């Protein structure tokens, strides 16, 4: 009897990325006003483009028919969801500290991100063990980091809906010029958008680095 096909968890990742994109689009409505955001609208456009890229990458990479690679990607996704819990904890801790007008120790915030990155590294290690290919270990690290980053983005988007909408004028985006000018809600929106872009872009880069580094310590498992 043949073994069951190992899931890569591609569908959950695509659904999570799509949910992020839908929530982001609803939050930035009306879309024509996005062009008034900093950097000629790039602050709002960058996370949307990144999410579209995620959907394309997940669909392409996850559509793999080789069982060892599917197994490695499935493990990477599970580790990524666990890593996402650390990123969400980092976001919540930082926001709670800001609400209390205190600063969270940087080493705690960095430690939470590092904990997630170590899990991405183990995803790379597992990819190397199953395929004997360090390059695929790197890809598994990226795959895992993408799952974590999507969770972090959703946490930030959810938080954006818990604060007042920045509709204090007919043209709120143009009220924002740097950190010192503009209404508080708009400043918070811009900060959240920048944070989402940070996680979506930096997460996979860190996943690639840790995945490749950990892959060098692995050996291909014997069948």
Buried (B, 14 or more C-beta within 10 A) or exposed (E): EEEEEBBBBBEBBBEBBBBBBEBBBEBBEEEEBBEBBBEEBBBBBBBBEBBEBBBEBBBEBBEBEEBBBBBBBBBBBBBBBBBBBBBBBBBEBBBEBEEEEEEBEEEEBEEBBBBBBBBBBBBBBBBBBBBBBBEBBBBBBBBBBBBBBBBBBBBBBEBBEEEEEBEEEEEBBBBBEEEEEBBEBBBBBBBBBBBBBBBBBEBBEBBBBBBBBBBEEBEEEEE
